[in-house]
Amino acid sequence: MKTDAFALRHIGPRETDLQHMLQTIGVESIEQLVYETLPDDIRLKAPLDLDPAMTEYEFSNHIQQLGNKNKIFKTYIGLGYNQAIVPAVIQRNVFENPGWYTAYTPYQAEIAQGRLEAILNFQTTVIELTGMEIANASLLDEATAAAEAMALLLDVRSRDQKKNNVNKFFVSEEILPQTLSVLETRATPIGVELVIGNHETFDFSTEFFGAILQYPGKYGQVNDYTAFIEKAAASEIKVAVAADILSLVKLTPPGEMGAAVVVGTTQRFGIPLGYGGPHAAYFATKEEYKRSMPGRIIGVTIDTNGNRALRMALQTREQHIKRDKATSNICTAQVLLSVMAGMYAVYHGPKGLQYIADKVHAAAATLANELQKIGVQQLNSAFFDTILVQADAKKVKAVAEAKEVNFYYADENTISISLNETTSISDVNDIIAIFAEALSLQATTISELTEINHFPDSVNRTSAFLEHDVFNKYHSETALMRYIKMLERKDLALNHSMISLGSCTMKLNAAAEMLPLSNPNWNNVHPFAPLDQAQGYQEMLKKLEQQLNVITGFAGTTLQPNSGAQGEYAGLMVIRAYHQSRGDDHRNIALIPSSAHGTNPASAAMAGMKVVVTKTLENGNIDVEDLREKAILHKDNLSCLMVTYPSTHGVFESAIQEITKIIHDNGGQVYMDGANMNAQVGLTNPATIGADVCHLNLHKTFAIPHGGGGPGVGPICVAPQLVPFLPGNPVIPTGGETAITAISAAPWGSALVCLISYGYISMLGAEGLKSATEHAILNANYIKEKLNGHYDTLYSGEMGRAAHEMILECRPFKQKGIEVTDIAKRLMDYGFHAPTVSFPVAGTLMIEPTESENLEELDRFCEAMISIRKEIEAATIEDSNNVLKNSPHTLAMLTTETWDFPYTREQAAFPLEYIAENKFWPSVRRADDAFGDRNLICSCAPIEAYMEN
């Protein structure tokens, strides 16, 4: 056994298992299986041109040396990013814990109660600090959250405003530059006209439907926006406020000023800088706007027994259900980071947060006072943590950088300095000394901080916050460690069993890939640090882009999109810019086959395109003739085709090259959704099938963990003609020669977690990547054959093979009174998370095992599914009191004195022998979604307050 080969550790099936698996499938070799699965004309003719695979030990040394090239300066740049202290208890027990980072989006609430509670804590923190009524479970970053606020305010315009097409949106010039850039990107396709200006001179005309303000402003100025918001409301203008979360501990919450939406980032609540991400943005609004609210909302409900349970609320907003009418994608979140931020609030509590905020403000106030004493004028009339001073920027910068300190240089005479939780008295003295030296003055030295508020009473917070028990009882490390563990035990993650979610690719997130994320050389770099301080990052990111170019066959890559949904949107916006550069502004038709990934129509609508759906044949393939007919019909206005390959039906369609040629012949570009890239790497690629752009889900194919529903990274790779339009950033130049405006806030998106994919590719190499794809196809077809005769597979390729996933037909079981949901809930009793339910076809299960799962786990899963099939046979439509309808079964049910069910306790909890060795207990019975939606509550208040009368 070659113990230092990473592929050996990543890929589940052992060499000794292959013969049995191949025999079960009915092929002689993996090569034969691949031949029967993929059309031969799209197979790559040569291996991927990648560096030789590193061992785990070699990669560890390599990434350490690369990290040493990053210079870790004391950084006071601010602009929405501040150095934070990650409490060690949270770093060890959440950030570095596979029980938290390998969990999936909590669609199956009964086995996600721990994560749901942690997110509820996050939502409560946001609601109480912002003074709003409802908050979601996080968004991607502050800039995209601001764009979502704009979209919500557009959606909730009055009837008259909609009738009169009121479309102007005021943006304060105080807004963060990256936020403005993302607003510009999002506004144009949806017909919004941005007007940027000074909030003090805004005219409140009836041409405006909304406005957004920054609190405090980008250079630290604190304004009382109460009068502005009141005046806006009089003109039916709703106001969003982008607010610094820590400042709200001391400043009047925007909700108390009358804001309609409050957004921001929780990065400074114990989340590393990470060169831009991932960080959890927050979004809070009024209850009346809940149906227009983006992202996911965690809500309180009851289970079958009337006990408190949590689940995702209002799920009808999910993109693949509402398609082009969706308000957002529930997947668009940063759950792992929101859990960390929520735990930070739990650990510190209201008094701890008050102490931290007081200390940060005192440091800024002291610095302002001391600089004033040496003749450096401070310009902000009121501030929290950021001061703006007048000085010769060139002179100060030279001294500061020599002493390894970064400020933000707004112009040649103005410098912004943002202080943070890590700033000490010694740091304040160092900053004073830098200015004194730059100006040839004598520095003063301070020994204590000034405790005077540098903002007026009108914005001094008076309301209480975080009074709930959870924020006031876990302040010792022992207490918090045990609380985190208690929640972890309620969640089924990959460290317990296989999560075979079709389209979601829940594969191993190897420890060797994850370890570098805790290294301060990687996680403590500001995204707007000068490039010469981030040479390690620059080398890693450029190399990852090159690796992805090779894998996709394309010419250029941007890593900026920080989710798959963002990648879809970025790809379409680049296509849009390409057409516009050729004078083809009118090209706005997106053809989308009904077998494409479900999020595609909503992304097309966001990009200002008109969706035309093309038909699918009975065998699940694209109807080529219908597509040809519609491409010709719309040839003058055709923008693109959005196609998923292999299809969401789990099939490599042999007509794919004909399909892409039809689009090109009619003036369009081809966008390939990379959701199923795990079936392509090393065997074929998007360029070969004829695509022009694809997005990749690094949190699927390239091993970034799902983290309970985020972080994700969704880069796009593009053909040569699209490279000039790759997105830029207003602070750090990046992107193509004629770059579109920003897709997300940071220049390279969630750069920190890109280390994982870089490690994955570097340690597998060309041969390992190809082998991983082959084994993904092997594992899927093994399950397909093992379940044959028990469940029908809805679609297969021309030779009867699945790609890396398959759809099981469950609709006939309705004759027995059994719904697909019953199978999903019963699987919990067997210790498994359900495959993807009712997507892309209602009443089905979509299974994707990934290459990481070994033969024993595949067999256990198949054994469970076959056992459930027998239970289905025993069920009758007349009698719903059966083991499936009553699932899942909790420990509380099994240990009560009375047992009123027509089956044994053993049948309920231990239907197969293997379960007793490693039993996972769902912590609640079935969650009542309808009750929770009728009584929507998304904070820690006791459910009794919201019970129906």
Protein Blocks (a to p, Z undefined) as FASTA:
>chain_A
ZZklmklmmpmbdfklmmmmmmmnopabfklmmmmmpcfklpcfbdcdddddddfklmmm
mmmmmmmmpccdddfklnoiacddddfklmmmmmmmmklmmpccffblmlmmmmmmmmmm
mmmmmmmmnopabdcebdfblmlmmmmmmmmmmmmpcfklmmnopabdcddfkbcfklmm
mmmmmmmmnopacddddfklcgoiakbfbdcdddddfkopacdfklmmmmmmmnopacdd
dddfklmmmmccfklnopabdcddfklnopafklopacdddddddfklmmmpgcjddddd
ddfkopacdddehkllpmklnmmmpfbdfklccfklmmmmmmmmmmnommlmmmmmmmmm
mmmmmmmmmmmmnopacfbfbdfklccddddfklmmmmmmmnopacddfblmbccddddf
klcfklmmmmmmmmmmmnopacdddfbdcdddfbdfklgcfbdchkbfklmmmmbfklmm
mmmmmmmmmpccfklbccdbehklpacddfklmmmmmpmklmmccfkbcfklmmmmmmmm
mmmmmmmmmmnopabdcfkbgcfklmmmmmmmmmmmmmmmnopamlmcdcddfkbcfklm
mmmmmnopacddddddfkopacfklmmmmmmmmmmmofbdcdddddfkopacfklmmmmm
mmmmnopacdddfklmmmmgopacfklnopabdcddfklmnopafkooaacdddddddfk
lmmmpccdfkbggdjfklccdfblblnlpmklmmmmmmmmmmnommlmmmmmmmmmmmmm
mmmmmmgojaccfbdcfkopacfbccddfklmmmnopafklmmmmmmmnopacddehiab
ghiacddebjmbcfklmmmmmmmmmmmmmmmmmpcfklmcbfklmpccdfklmmpmbdcb
fbdfklmmmmbfklmmmpccdfbdcddfklmmmmgcfbfbdfklmgcZZ
